[in-house]
C-alpha cells in the first residue's frame, strides 16, 4: 500500500478539466474554449440543491 499524504491520486473529470485550463500554454485556443464550455455545462448540470 502506498501512502499519498494529502495528495489524492484519483481525480474527477471536473478536476481534470480545470487542470487543462491551468496548463493553458500546452493547448490551443479552441481547446481552451471547449474546456471552458464543458466546465460550465458540468456546473449547470449539478442539481440546485447540491450548490447550497
ModelCIF file with pLDDT and N, C-alpha, C, O atoms, coordinates in Angstrom:
data_MODEL
#
_entry.id   MODEL 
#
_entity.id                         1 
_entity.type                       polymer 
_entity.pdbx_number_of_molecules   1 
#
_entity_poly.entity_id                      1 
_entity_poly.type                           'polypeptide(L)' 
_entity_poly.nstd_linkage                   no 
_entity_poly.nstd_monomer                   no 
_entity_poly.pdbx_seq_one_letter_code       
;(UNK)(UNK)(UNK)(UNK)(UNK)(UNK)(UNK)(UNK)(UNK)(UNK)(UNK)(UNK)(UNK)(UNK)(UNK)(UNK)
(UNK)(UNK)(UNK)(UNK)(UNK)(UNK)(UNK)(UNK)(UNK)(UNK)(UNK)(UNK)(UNK)(UNK)(UNK)(UNK)
(UNK)(UNK)(UNK)(UNK)(UNK)(UNK)(UNK)(UNK)(UNK)(UNK)(UNK)(UNK)(UNK)(UNK)(UNK)(UNK)
(UNK)(UNK)(UNK)(UNK)
;
_entity_poly.pdbx_seq_one_letter_code_can   XXXXXXXXXXXXXXXXXXXXXXXXXXXXXXXXXXXXXXXXXXXXXXXXXXXX 
_entity_poly.pdbx_strand_id                 A 
#
loop_
_entity_poly_seq.entity_id 
_entity_poly_seq.num 
_entity_poly_seq.mon_id 
_entity_poly_seq.hetero 
1 1  UNK n 
1 2  UNK n 
1 3  UNK n 
1 4  UNK n 
1 5  UNK n 
1 6  UNK n 
1 7  UNK n 
1 8  UNK n 
1 9  UNK n 
1 10 UNK n 
1 11 UNK n 
1 12 UNK n 
1 13 UNK n 
1 14 UNK n 
1 15 UNK n 
1 16 UNK n 
1 17 UNK n 
1 18 UNK n 
1 19 UNK n 
1 20 UNK n 
1 21 UNK n 
1 22 UNK n 
1 23 UNK n 
1 24 UNK n 
1 25 UNK n 
1 26 UNK n 
1 27 UNK n 
1 28 UNK n 
1 29 UNK n 
1 30 UNK n 
1 31 UNK n 
1 32 UNK n 
1 33 UNK n 
1 34 UNK n 
1 35 UNK n 
1 36 UNK n 
1 37 UNK n 
1 38 UNK n 
1 39 UNK n 
1 40 UNK n 
1 41 UNK n 
1 42 UNK n 
1 43 UNK n 
1 44 UNK n 
1 45 UNK n 
1 46 UNK n 
1 47 UNK n 
1 48 UNK n 
1 49 UNK n 
1 50 UNK n 
1 51 UNK n 
1 52 UNK n 
#
_struct_asym.id          A 
_struct_asym.entity_id   1 
#
loop_
_ma_qa_metric.id 
_ma_qa_metric.mode 
_ma_qa_metric.name 
_ma_qa_metric.software_group_id 
_ma_qa_metric.type 
1 global pLDDT . pLDDT 
2 local  pLDDT . pLDDT 
#
_ma_qa_metric_global.metric_id      1 
_ma_qa_metric_global.metric_value   81.40 
_ma_qa_metric_global.model_id       1 
_ma_qa_metric_global.ordinal_id     1 
#
loop_
_ma_qa_metric_local.label_asym_id 
_ma_qa_metric_local.label_comp_id 
_ma_qa_metric_local.label_seq_id 
_ma_qa_metric_local.metric_id 
_ma_qa_metric_local.metric_value 
_ma_qa_metric_local.model_id 
_ma_qa_metric_local.ordinal_id 
A UNK 1  2 67.00 1 1  
A UNK 2  2 72.00 1 2  
A UNK 3  2 74.00 1 3  
A UNK 4  2 71.00 1 4  
A UNK 5  2 76.00 1 5  
A UNK 6  2 77.00 1 6  
A UNK 7  2 76.00 1 7  
A UNK 8  2 74.00 1 8  
A UNK 9  2 74.00 1 9  
A UNK 10 2 78.00 1 10 
A UNK 11 2 81.00 1 11 
A UNK 12 2 85.00 1 12 
A UNK 13 2 86.00 1 13 
A UNK 14 2 85.00 1 14 
A UNK 15 2 88.00 1 15 
A UNK 16 2 89.00 1 16 
A UNK 17 2 90.00 1 17 
A UNK 18 2 91.00 1 18 
A UNK 19 2 90.00 1 19 
A UNK 20 2 89.00 1 20 
A UNK 21 2 90.00 1 21 
A UNK 22 2 91.00 1 22 
A UNK 23 2 89.00 1 23 
A UNK 24 2 86.00 1 24 
A UNK 25 2 89.00 1 25 
A UNK 26 2 86.00 1 26 
A UNK 27 2 84.00 1 27 
A UNK 28 2 88.00 1 28 
A UNK 29 2 88.00 1 29 
A UNK 30 2 89.00 1 30 
A UNK 31 2 89.00 1 31 
A UNK 32 2 91.00 1 32 
A UNK 33 2 93.00 1 33 
A UNK 34 2 93.00 1 34 
A UNK 35 2 92.00 1 35 
A UNK 36 2 93.00 1 36 
A UNK 37 2 93.00 1 37 
A UNK 38 2 92.00 1 38 
A UNK 39 2 90.00 1 39 
A UNK 40 2 91.00 1 40 
A UNK 41 2 89.00 1 41 
A UNK 42 2 85.00 1 42 
A UNK 43 2 84.00 1 43 
A UNK 44 2 85.00 1 44 
A UNK 45 2 81.00 1 45 
A UNK 46 2 65.00 1 46 
A UNK 47 2 63.00 1 47 
A UNK 48 2 57.00 1 48 
A UNK 49 2 56.00 1 49 
A UNK 50 2 54.00 1 50 
A UNK 51 2 53.00 1 51 
A UNK 52 2 51.00 1 52 
#
loop_
_atom_site.group_PDB 
_atom_site.id 
_atom_site.type_symbol 
_atom_site.label_atom_id 
_atom_site.label_alt_id 
_atom_site.label_comp_id 
_atom_site.label_asym_id 
_atom_site.label_entity_id 
_atom_site.label_seq_id 
_atom_site.pdbx_PDB_ins_code 
_atom_site.Cartn_x 
_atom_site.Cartn_y 
_atom_site.Cartn_z 
_atom_site.occupancy 
_atom_site.B_iso_or_equiv 
_atom_site.pdbx_formal_charge 
_atom_site.auth_seq_id 
_atom_site.auth_comp_id 
_atom_site.auth_asym_id 
_atom_site.auth_atom_id 
_atom_site.pdbx_PDB_model_num 
ATOM 1   N N  . UNK A 1 1  ? 0.844   -1.167 0.000   1.00 67.00 ? 1  UNK A N  1 
ATOM 2   C CA . UNK A 1 1  ? 0.000   0.000  0.000   1.00 67.00 ? 1  UNK A CA 1 
ATOM 3   C C  . UNK A 1 1  ? 0.894   1.237  0.000   1.00 67.00 ? 1  UNK A C  1 
ATOM 4   O O  . UNK A 1 1  ? 1.892   1.286  0.719   1.00 67.00 ? 1  UNK A O  1 
ATOM 5   N N  . UNK A 1 2  ? 0.542   2.214  -0.790  1.00 72.00 ? 2  UNK A N  1 
ATOM 6   C CA . UNK A 1 2  ? 1.345   3.430  -0.925  1.00 72.00 ? 2  UNK A CA 1 
ATOM 7   C C  . UNK A 1 2  ? 0.640   4.577  -0.202  1.00 72.00 ? 2  UNK A C  1 
ATOM 8   O O  . UNK A 1 2  ? -0.569  4.757  -0.341  1.00 72.00 ? 2  UNK A O  1 
ATOM 9   N N  . UNK A 1 3  ? 1.406   5.352  0.571   1.00 74.00 ? 3  UNK A N  1 
ATOM 10  C CA . UNK A 1 3  ? 0.849   6.490  1.299   1.00 74.00 ? 3  UNK A CA 1 
ATOM 11  C C  . UNK A 1 3  ? 1.003   7.755  0.454   1.00 74.00 ? 3  UNK A C  1 
ATOM 12  O O  . UNK A 1 3  ? 2.120   8.115  0.084   1.00 74.00 ? 3  UNK A O  1 
ATOM 13  N N  . UNK A 1 4  ? -0.106  8.432  0.147   1.00 71.00 ? 4  UNK A N  1 
ATOM 14  C CA . UNK A 1 4  ? -0.089  9.623  -0.696  1.00 71.00 ? 4  UNK A CA 1 
ATOM 15  C C  . UNK A 1 4  ? -0.151  10.917 0.103   1.00 71.00 ? 4  UNK A C  1 
ATOM 16  O O  . UNK A 1 4  ? -0.046  12.000 -0.473  1.00 71.00 ? 4  UNK A O  1 
ATOM 17  N N  . UNK A 1 5  ? -0.319  10.825 1.413   1.00 76.00 ? 5  UNK A N  1 
ATOM 18  C CA . UNK A 1 5  ? -0.423  12.043 2.226   1.00 76.00 ? 5  UNK A CA 1 
ATOM 19  C C  . UNK A 1 5  ? -1.706  12.791 1.898   1.00 76.00 ? 5  UNK A C  1 
ATOM 20  O O  . UNK A 1 5  ? -2.782  12.193 1.869   1.00 76.00 ? 5  UNK A O  1 
ATOM 21  N N  . UNK A 1 6  ? -1.604  14.088 1.654   1.00 77.00 ? 6  UNK A N  1 
ATOM 22  C CA . UNK A 1 6  ? -2.803  14.882 1.355   1.00 77.00 ? 6  UNK A CA 1 
ATOM 23  C C  . UNK A 1 6  ? -3.116  14.901 -0.143  1.00 77.00 ? 6  UNK A C  1 
ATOM 24  O O  . UNK A 1 6  ? -4.151  15.436 -0.542  1.00 77.00 ? 6  UNK A O  1 
ATOM 25  N N  . UNK A 1 7  ? -2.244  14.329 -0.979  1.00 76.00 ? 7  UNK A N  1 
ATOM 26  C CA . UNK A 1 7  ? -2.481  14.290 -2.421  1.00 76.00 ? 7  UNK A CA 1 
ATOM 27  C C  . UNK A 1 7  ? -3.277  13.052 -2.789  1.00 76.00 ? 7  UNK A C  1 
ATOM 28  O O  . UNK A 1 7  ? -2.834  11.930 -2.545  1.00 76.00 ? 7  UNK A O  1 
ATOM 29  N N  . UNK A 1 8  ? -4.434  13.245 -3.367  1.00 74.00 ? 8  UNK A N  1 
ATOM 30  C CA . UNK A 1 8  ? -5.278  12.147 -3.808  1.00 74.00 ? 8  UNK A CA 1 
ATOM 31  C C  . UNK A 1 8  ? -4.961  11.848 -5.269  1.00 74.00 ? 8  UNK A C  1 
ATOM 32  O O  . UNK A 1 8  ? -5.149  12.722 -6.116  1.00 74.00 ? 8  UNK A O  1 
ATOM 33  N N  . UNK A 1 9  ? -4.489  10.651 -5.596  1.00 74.00 ? 9  UNK A N  1 
ATOM 34  C CA . UNK A 1 9  ? -4.138  10.343 -6.985  1.00 74.00 ? 9  UNK A CA 1 
ATOM 35  C C  . UNK A 1 9  ? -5.357  10.172 -7.894  1.00 74.00 ? 9  UNK A C  1 
ATOM 36  O O  . UNK A 1 9  ? -5.224  10.194 -9.118  1.00 74.00 ? 9  UNK A O  1 
ATOM 37  N N  . UNK A 1 10 ? -6.533  10.003 -7.310  1.00 78.00 ? 10 UNK A N  1 
ATOM 38  C CA . UNK A 1 10 ? -7.761  9.845  -8.093  1.00 78.00 ? 10 UNK A CA 1 
ATOM 39  C C  . UNK A 1 10 ? -8.400  11.215 -8.267  1.00 78.00 ? 10 UNK A C  1 
ATOM 40  O O  . UNK A 1 10 ? -8.664  11.913 -7.288  1.00 78.00 ? 10 UNK A O  1 
ATOM 41  N N  . UNK A 1 11 ? -8.652  11.603 -9.532  1.00 81.00 ? 11 UNK A N  1 
ATOM 42  C CA . UNK A 1 11 ? -9.236  12.903 -9.814  1.00 81.00 ? 11 UNK A CA 1 
ATOM 43  C C  . UNK A 1 11 ? -10.531 12.728 -10.591 1.00 81.00 ? 11 UNK A C  1 
ATOM 44  O O  . UNK A 1 11 ? -10.677 11.803 -11.390 1.00 81.00 ? 11 UNK A O  1 
ATOM 45  N N  . UNK A 1 12 ? -11.459 13.628 -10.343 1.00 85.00 ? 12 UNK A N  1 
ATOM 46  C CA . UNK A 1 12 ? -12.715 13.594 -11.082 1.00 85.00 ? 12 UNK A CA 1 
ATOM 47  C C  . UNK A 1 12 ? -12.510 14.225 -12.453 1.00 85.00 ? 12 UNK A C  1 
ATOM 48  O O  . UNK A 1 12 ? -11.507 14.898 -12.692 1.00 85.00 ? 12 UNK A O  1 
ATOM 49  N N  . UNK A 1 13 ? -13.454 14.007 -13.343 1.00 86.00 ? 13 UNK A N  1 
ATOM 50  C CA . UNK A 1 13 ? -13.363 14.617 -14.669 1.00 86.00 ? 13 UNK A CA 1 
ATOM 51  C C  . UNK A 1 13 ? -13.399 16.139 -14.558 1.00 86.00 ? 13 UNK A C  1 
ATOM 52  O O  . UNK A 1 13 ? -12.775 16.836 -15.359 1.00 86.00 ? 13 UNK A O  1 
ATOM 53  N N  . UNK A 1 14 ? -14.127 16.657 -13.567 1.00 85.00 ? 14 UNK A N  1 
ATOM 54  C CA . UNK A 1 14 ? -14.195 18.103 -13.345 1.00 85.00 ? 14 UNK A CA 1 
ATOM 55  C C  . UNK A 1 14 ? -12.818 18.653 -12.970 1.00 85.00 ? 14 UNK A C  1 
ATOM 56  O O  . UNK A 1 14 ? -12.411 19.699 -13.475 1.00 85.00 ? 14 UNK A O  1 
ATOM 57  N N  . UNK A 1 15 ? -12.106 17.961 -12.097 1.00 88.00 ? 15 UNK A N  1 
ATOM 58  C CA . UNK A 1 15 ? -10.749 18.380 -11.709 1.00 88.00 ? 15 UNK A CA 1 
ATOM 59  C C  . UNK A 1 15 ? -9.796  18.318 -12.899 1.00 88.00 ? 15 UNK A C  1 
ATOM 60  O O  . UNK A 1 15 ? -8.934  19.184 -13.051 1.00 88.00 ? 15 UNK A O  1 
ATOM 61  N N  . UNK A 1 16 ? -9.948  17.301 -13.737 1.00 89.00 ? 16 UNK A N  1 
ATOM 62  C CA . UNK A 1 16 ? -9.097  17.187 -14.919 1.00 89.00 ? 16 UNK A CA 1 
ATOM 63  C C  . UNK A 1 16 ? -9.351  18.317 -15.909 1.00 89.00 ? 16 UNK A C  1 
ATOM 64  O O  . UNK A 1 16 ? -8.420  18.794 -16.557 1.00 89.00 ? 16 UNK A O  1 
ATOM 65  N N  . UNK A 1 17 ? -10.610 18.749 -16.032 1.00 90.00 ? 17 UNK A N  1 
ATOM 66  C CA . UNK A 1 17 ? -10.914 19.886 -16.907 1.00 90.00 ? 17 UNK A CA 1 
ATOM 67  C C  . UNK A 1 17 ? -10.217 21.146 -16.414 1.00 90.00 ? 17 UNK A C  1 
ATOM 68  O O  . UNK A 1 17 ? -9.649  21.895 -17.209 1.00 90.00 ? 17 UNK A O  1 
ATOM 69  N N  . UNK A 1 18 ? -10.257 21.380 -15.115 1.00 91.00 ? 18 UNK A N  1 
ATOM 70  C CA . UNK A 1 18 ? -9.589  22.557 -14.560 1.00 91.00 ? 18 UNK A CA 1 
ATOM 71  C C  . UNK A 1 18 ? -8.079  22.473 -14.724 1.00 91.00 ? 18 UNK A C  1 
ATOM 72  O O  . UNK A 1 18 ? -7.416  23.495 -14.899 1.00 91.00 ? 18 UNK A O  1 
ATOM 73  N N  . UNK A 1 19 ? -7.533  21.270 -14.670 1.00 90.00 ? 19 UNK A N  1 
ATOM 74  C CA . UNK A 1 19 ? -6.091  21.129 -14.878 1.00 90.00 ? 19 UNK A CA 1 
ATOM 75  C C  . UNK A 1 19 ? -5.715  21.513 -16.309 1.00 90.00 ? 19 UNK A C  1 
ATOM 76  O O  . UNK A 1 19 ? -4.653  22.092 -16.536 1.00 90.00 ? 19 UNK A O  1 
ATOM 77  N N  . UNK A 1 20 ? -6.588  21.191 -17.281 1.00 89.00 ? 20 UNK A N  1 
ATOM 78  C CA . UNK A 1 20 ? -6.347  21.612 -18.665 1.00 89.00 ? 20 UNK A CA 1 
ATOM 79  C C  . UNK A 1 20 ? -6.284  23.132 -18.770 1.00 89.00 ? 20 UNK A C  1 
ATOM 80  O O  . UNK A 1 20 ? -5.464  23.664 -19.519 1.00 89.00 ? 20 UNK A O  1 
ATOM 81  N N  . UNK A 1 21 ? -7.139  23.836 -18.030 1.00 90.00 ? 21 UNK A N  1 
ATOM 82  C CA . UNK A 1 21 ? -7.137  25.300 -18.059 1.00 90.00 ? 21 UNK A CA 1 
ATOM 83  C C  . UNK A 1 21 ? -5.847  25.837 -17.423 1.00 90.00 ? 21 UNK A C  1 
ATOM 84  O O  . UNK A 1 21 ? -5.238  26.775 -17.936 1.00 90.00 ? 21 UNK A O  1 
ATOM 85  N N  . UNK A 1 22 ? -5.446  25.238 -16.315 1.00 91.00 ? 22 UNK A N  1 
ATOM 86  C CA . UNK A 1 22 ? -4.218  25.693 -15.641 1.00 91.00 ? 22 UNK A CA 1 
ATOM 87  C C  . UNK A 1 22 ? -2.985  25.511 -16.520 1.00 91.00 ? 22 UNK A C  1 
ATOM 88  O O  . UNK A 1 22 ? -2.028  26.279 -16.422 1.00 91.00 ? 22 UNK A O  1 
ATOM 89  N N  . UNK A 1 23 ? -3.010  24.495 -17.378 1.00 89.00 ? 23 UNK A N  1 
ATOM 90  C CA . UNK A 1 23 ? -1.890  24.222 -18.278 1.00 89.00 ? 23 UNK A CA 1 
ATOM 91  C C  . UNK A 1 23 ? -2.191  24.768 -19.674 1.00 89.00 ? 23 UNK A C  1 
ATOM 92  O O  . UNK A 1 23 ? -1.947  24.089 -20.671 1.00 89.00 ? 23 UNK A O  1 
ATOM 93  N N  . UNK A 1 24 ? -2.712  25.972 -19.748 1.00 86.00 ? 24 UNK A N  1 
ATOM 94  C CA . UNK A 1 24 ? -3.187  26.555 -20.996 1.00 86.00 ? 24 UNK A CA 1 
ATOM 95  C C  . UNK A 1 24 ? -2.083  26.739 -22.038 1.00 86.00 ? 24 UNK A C  1 
ATOM 96  O O  . UNK A 1 24 ? -2.384  26.771 -23.231 1.00 86.00 ? 24 UNK A O  1 
ATOM 97  N N  . UNK A 1 25 ? -0.821  26.861 -21.632 1.00 89.00 ? 25 UNK A N  1 
ATOM 98  C CA . UNK A 1 25 ? 0.266   27.056 -22.592 1.00 89.00 ? 25 UNK A CA 1 
ATOM 99  C C  . UNK A 1 25 ? 0.416   25.863 -23.542 1.00 89.00 ? 25 UNK A C  1 
ATOM 100 O O  . UNK A 1 25 ? 0.890   26.006 -24.669 1.00 89.00 ? 25 UNK A O  1 
ATOM 101 N N  . UNK A 1 26 ? 0.002   24.690 -23.066 1.00 86.00 ? 26 UNK A N  1 
ATOM 102 C CA . UNK A 1 26 ? 0.153   23.459 -23.853 1.00 86.00 ? 26 UNK A CA 1 
ATOM 103 C C  . UNK A 1 26 ? -1.031  23.196 -24.776 1.00 86.00 ? 26 UNK A C  1 
ATOM 104 O O  . UNK A 1 26 ? -1.015  22.216 -25.520 1.00 86.00 ? 26 UNK A O  1 
ATOM 105 N N  . UNK A 1 27 ? -2.060  24.049 -24.747 1.00 84.00 ? 27 UNK A N  1 
ATOM 106 C CA . UNK A 1 27 ? -3.279  23.808 -25.513 1.00 84.00 ? 27 UNK A CA 1 
ATOM 107 C C  . UNK A 1 27 ? -3.563  24.958 -26.465 1.00 84.00 ? 27 UNK A C  1 
ATOM 108 O O  . UNK A 1 27 ? -3.109  26.083 -26.252 1.00 84.00 ? 27 UNK A O  1 
ATOM 109 N N  . UNK A 1 28 ? -4.317  24.667 -27.516 1.00 88.00 ? 28 UNK A N  1 
ATOM 110 C CA . UNK A 1 28 ? -4.711  25.705 -28.465 1.00 88.00 ? 28 UNK A CA 1 
ATOM 111 C C  . UNK A 1 28 ? -5.891  26.499 -27.905 1.00 88.00 ? 28 UNK A C  1 
ATOM 112 O O  . UNK A 1 28 ? -6.519  26.087 -26.929 1.00 88.00 ? 28 UNK A O  1 
ATOM 113 N N  . UNK A 1 29 ? -6.187  27.636 -28.527 1.00 88.00 ? 29 UNK A N  1 
ATOM 114 C CA . UNK A 1 29 ? -7.318  28.465 -28.101 1.00 88.00 ? 29 UNK A CA 1 
ATOM 115 C C  . UNK A 1 29 ? -8.642  27.732 -28.200 1.00 88.00 ? 29 UNK A C  1 
ATOM 116 O O  . UNK A 1 29 ? -9.523  27.912 -27.360 1.00 88.00 ? 29 UNK A O  1 
ATOM 117 N N  . UNK A 1 30 ? -8.783  26.903 -29.227 1.00 89.00 ? 30 UNK A N  1 
ATOM 118 C CA . UNK A 1 30 ? -10.028 26.146 -29.404 1.00 89.00 ? 30 UNK A CA 1 
ATOM 119 C C  . UNK A 1 30 ? -10.187 25.124 -28.289 1.00 89.00 ? 30 UNK A C  1 
ATOM 120 O O  . UNK A 1 30 ? -11.293 24.911 -27.792 1.00 89.00 ? 30 UNK A O  1 
ATOM 121 N N  . UNK A 1 31 ? -9.095  24.494 -27.897 1.00 89.00 ? 31 UNK A N  1 
ATOM 122 C CA . UNK A 1 31 ? -9.147  23.521 -26.800 1.00 89.00 ? 31 UNK A CA 1 
ATOM 123 C C  . UNK A 1 31 ? -9.578  24.194 -25.501 1.00 89.00 ? 31 UNK A C  1 
ATOM 124 O O  . UNK A 1 31 ? -10.386 23.646 -24.752 1.00 89.00 ? 31 UNK A O  1 
ATOM 125 N N  . UNK A 1 32 ? -9.038  25.382 -25.236 1.00 91.00 ? 32 UNK A N  1 
ATOM 126 C CA . UNK A 1 32 ? -9.393  26.117 -24.017 1.00 91.00 ? 32 UNK A CA 1 
ATOM 127 C C  . UNK A 1 32 ? -10.879 26.477 -24.033 1.00 91.00 ? 32 UNK A C  1 
ATOM 128 O O  . UNK A 1 32 ? -11.570 26.316 -23.027 1.00 91.00 ? 32 UNK A O  1 
ATOM 129 N N  . UNK A 1 33 ? -11.370 26.965 -25.180 1.00 93.00 ? 33 UNK A N  1 
ATOM 130 C CA . UNK A 1 33 ? -12.788 27.318 -25.281 1.00 93.00 ? 33 UNK A CA 1 
ATOM 131 C C  . UNK A 1 33 ? -13.670 26.096 -25.043 1.00 93.00 ? 33 UNK A C  1 
ATOM 132 O O  . UNK A 1 33 ? -14.680 26.180 -24.345 1.00 93.00 ? 33 UNK A O  1 
ATOM 133 N N  . UNK A 1 34 ? -13.292 24.980 -25.618 1.00 93.00 ? 34 UNK A N  1 
ATOM 134 C CA . UNK A 1 34 ? -14.053 23.746 -25.442 1.00 93.00 ? 34 UNK A CA 1 
ATOM 135 C C  . UNK A 1 34 ? -14.049 23.310 -23.984 1.00 93.00 ? 34 UNK A C  1 
ATOM 136 O O  . UNK A 1 34 ? -15.080 22.898 -23.453 1.00 93.00 ? 34 UNK A O  1 
ATOM 137 N N  . UNK A 1 35 ? -12.902 23.400 -23.343 1.00 92.00 ? 35 UNK A N  1 
ATOM 138 C CA . UNK A 1 35 ? -12.783 23.001 -21.939 1.00 92.00 ? 35 UNK A CA 1 
ATOM 139 C C  . UNK A 1 35 ? -13.639 23.898 -21.052 1.00 92.00 ? 35 UNK A C  1 
ATOM 140 O O  . UNK A 1 35 ? -14.324 23.404 -20.156 1.00 92.00 ? 35 UNK A O  1 
ATOM 141 N N  . UNK A 1 36 ? -13.610 25.205 -21.288 1.00 93.00 ? 36 UNK A N  1 
ATOM 142 C CA . UNK A 1 36 ? -14.445 26.131 -20.504 1.00 93.00 ? 36 UNK A CA 1 
ATOM 143 C C  . UNK A 1 36 ? -15.927 25.829 -20.697 1.00 93.00 ? 36 UNK A C  1 
ATOM 144 O O  . UNK A 1 36 ? -16.704 25.876 -19.744 1.00 93.00 ? 36 UNK A O  1 
ATOM 145 N N  . UNK A 1 37 ? -16.315 25.521 -21.930 1.00 93.00 ? 37 UNK A N  1 
ATOM 146 C CA . UNK A 1 37 ? -17.719 25.154 -22.191 1.00 93.00 ? 37 UNK A CA 1 
ATOM 147 C C  . UNK A 1 37 ? -18.101 23.914 -21.407 1.00 93.00 ? 37 UNK A C  1 
ATOM 148 O O  . UNK A 1 37 ? -19.186 23.857 -20.829 1.00 93.00 ? 37 UNK A O  1 
ATOM 149 N N  . UNK A 1 38 ? -17.219 22.915 -21.380 1.00 92.00 ? 38 UNK A N  1 
ATOM 150 C CA . UNK A 1 38 ? -17.511 21.683 -20.653 1.00 92.00 ? 38 UNK A CA 1 
ATOM 151 C C  . UNK A 1 38 ? -17.580 21.921 -19.146 1.00 92.00 ? 38 UNK A C  1 
ATOM 152 O O  . UNK A 1 38 ? -18.384 21.293 -18.458 1.00 92.00 ? 38 UNK A O  1 
ATOM 153 N N  . UNK A 1 39 ? -16.741 22.826 -18.625 1.00 90.00 ? 39 UNK A N  1 
ATOM 154 C CA . UNK A 1 39 ? -16.791 23.158 -17.201 1.00 90.00 ? 39 UNK A CA 1 
ATOM 155 C C  . UNK A 1 39 ? -18.134 23.798 -16.876 1.00 90.00 ? 39 UNK A C  1 
ATOM 156 O O  . UNK A 1 39 ? -18.767 23.442 -15.883 1.00 90.00 ? 39 UNK A O  1 
ATOM 157 N N  . UNK A 1 40 ? -18.573 24.740 -17.705 1.00 91.00 ? 40 UNK A N  1 
ATOM 158 C CA . UNK A 1 40 ? -19.869 25.398 -17.469 1.00 91.00 ? 40 UNK A CA 1 
ATOM 159 C C  . UNK A 1 40 ? -21.027 24.412 -17.581 1.00 91.00 ? 40 UNK A C  1 
ATOM 160 O O  . UNK A 1 40 ? -21.957 24.452 -16.776 1.00 91.00 ? 40 UNK A O  1 
ATOM 161 N N  . UNK A 1 41 ? -20.974 23.534 -18.566 1.00 89.00 ? 41 UNK A N  1 
ATOM 162 C CA . UNK A 1 41 ? -22.027 22.518 -18.697 1.00 89.00 ? 41 UNK A CA 1 
ATOM 163 C C  . UNK A 1 41 ? -22.065 21.621 -17.464 1.00 89.00 ? 41 UNK A C  1 
ATOM 164 O O  . UNK A 1 41 ? -23.139 21.276 -16.972 1.00 89.00 ? 41 UNK A O  1 
ATOM 165 N N  . UNK A 1 42 ? -20.910 21.256 -16.978 1.00 85.00 ? 42 UNK A N  1 
ATOM 166 C CA . UNK A 1 42 ? -20.829 20.413 -15.786 1.00 85.00 ? 42 UNK A CA 1 
ATOM 167 C C  . UNK A 1 42 ? -21.416 21.144 -14.582 1.00 85.00 ? 42 UNK A C  1 
ATOM 168 O O  . UNK A 1 42 ? -22.189 20.565 -13.817 1.00 85.00 ? 42 UNK A O  1 
ATOM 169 N N  . UNK A 1 43 ? -21.049 22.417 -14.412 1.00 84.00 ? 43 UNK A N  1 
ATOM 170 C CA . UNK A 1 43 ? -21.529 23.193 -13.274 1.00 84.00 ? 43 UNK A CA 1 
ATOM 171 C C  . UNK A 1 43 ? -23.051 23.338 -13.299 1.00 84.00 ? 43 UNK A C  1 
ATOM 172 O O  . UNK A 1 43 ? -23.712 23.146 -12.278 1.00 84.00 ? 43 UNK A O  1 
ATOM 173 N N  . UNK A 1 44 ? -23.603 23.673 -14.459 1.00 85.00 ? 44 UNK A N  1 
ATOM 174 C CA . UNK A 1 44 ? -25.040 23.912 -14.528 1.00 85.00 ? 44 UNK A CA 1 
ATOM 175 C C  . UNK A 1 44 ? -25.860 22.634 -14.592 1.00 85.00 ? 44 UNK A C  1 
ATOM 176 O O  . UNK A 1 44 ? -27.086 22.688 -14.495 1.00 85.00 ? 44 UNK A O  1 
ATOM 177 N N  . UNK A 1 45 ? -25.209 21.479 -14.754 1.00 81.00 ? 45 UNK A N  1 
ATOM 178 C CA . UNK A 1 45 ? -25.960 20.213 -14.744 1.00 81.00 ? 45 UNK A CA 1 
ATOM 179 C C  . UNK A 1 45 ? -26.094 19.648 -13.339 1.00 81.00 ? 45 UNK A C  1 
ATOM 180 O O  . UNK A 1 45 ? -26.841 18.692 -13.129 1.00 81.00 ? 45 UNK A O  1 
ATOM 181 N N  . UNK A 1 46 ? -25.375 20.227 -12.363 1.00 65.00 ? 46 UNK A N  1 
ATOM 182 C CA . UNK A 1 46 ? -25.466 19.808 -10.970 1.00 65.00 ? 46 UNK A CA 1 
ATOM 183 C C  . UNK A 1 46 ? -26.796 20.293 -10.404 1.00 65.00 ? 46 UNK A C  1 
ATOM 184 O O  . UNK A 1 46 ? -27.143 21.459 -10.596 1.00 65.00 ? 46 UNK A O  1 
ATOM 185 N N  . UNK A 1 47 ? -27.549 19.442 -9.715  1.00 63.00 ? 47 UNK A N  1 
ATOM 186 C CA . UNK A 1 47 ? -28.826 19.881 -9.131  1.00 63.00 ? 47 UNK A CA 1 
ATOM 187 C C  . UNK A 1 47 ? -28.646 21.103 -8.219  1.00 63.00 ? 47 UNK A C  1 
ATOM 188 O O  . UNK A 1 47 ? -27.646 21.214 -7.510  1.00 63.00 ? 47 UNK A O  1 
ATOM 189 N N  . UNK A 1 48 ? -29.608 22.003 -8.244  1.00 57.00 ? 48 UNK A N  1 
ATOM 190 C CA . UNK A 1 48 ? -29.533 23.250 -7.485  1.00 57.00 ? 48 UNK A CA 1 
ATOM 191 C C  . UNK A 1 48 ? -29.326 23.009 -6.001  1.00 57.00 ? 48 UNK A C  1 
ATOM 192 O O  . UNK A 1 48 ? -28.602 23.765 -5.354  1.00 57.00 ? 48 UNK A O  1 
ATOM 193 N N  . UNK A 1 49 ? -29.936 21.988 -5.450  1.00 56.00 ? 49 UNK A N  1 
ATOM 194 C CA . UNK A 1 49 ? -29.816 21.747 -4.011  1.00 56.00 ? 49 UNK A CA 1 
ATOM 195 C C  . UNK A 1 49 ? -28.386 21.391 -3.608  1.00 56.00 ? 49 UNK A C  1 
ATOM 196 O O  . UNK A 1 49 ? -28.003 21.597 -2.456  1.00 56.00 ? 49 UNK A O  1 
ATOM 197 N N  . UNK A 1 50 ? -27.590 20.860 -4.542  1.00 54.00 ? 50 UNK A N  1 
ATOM 198 C CA . UNK A 1 50 ? -26.210 20.495 -4.228  1.00 54.00 ? 50 UNK A CA 1 
ATOM 199 C C  . UNK A 1 50 ? -25.328 21.733 -4.084  1.00 54.00 ? 50 UNK A C  1 
ATOM 200 O O  . UNK A 1 50 ? -24.276 21.654 -3.448  1.00 54.00 ? 50 UNK A O  1 
ATOM 201 N N  . UNK A 1 51 ? -25.718 22.868 -4.650  1.00 53.00 ? 51 UNK A N  1 
ATOM 202 C CA . UNK A 1 51 ? -24.909 24.076 -4.606  1.00 53.00 ? 51 UNK A CA 1 
ATOM 203 C C  . UNK A 1 51 ? -25.178 24.925 -3.368  1.00 53.00 ? 51 UNK A C  1 
ATOM 204 O O  . UNK A 1 51 ? -24.503 25.934 -3.163  1.00 53.00 ? 51 UNK A O  1 
ATOM 205 N N  . UNK A 1 52 ? -26.146 24.544 -2.539  1.00 51.00 ? 52 UNK A N  1 
ATOM 206 C CA . UNK A 1 52 ? -26.470 25.360 -1.366  1.00 51.00 ? 52 UNK A CA 1 
ATOM 207 C C  . UNK A 1 52 ? -25.463 25.239 -0.276  1.00 51.00 ? 52 UNK A C  1 
ATOM 208 O O  . UNK A 1 52 ? -25.609 25.870 0.771   1.00 51.00 ? 52 UNK A O  1 
#
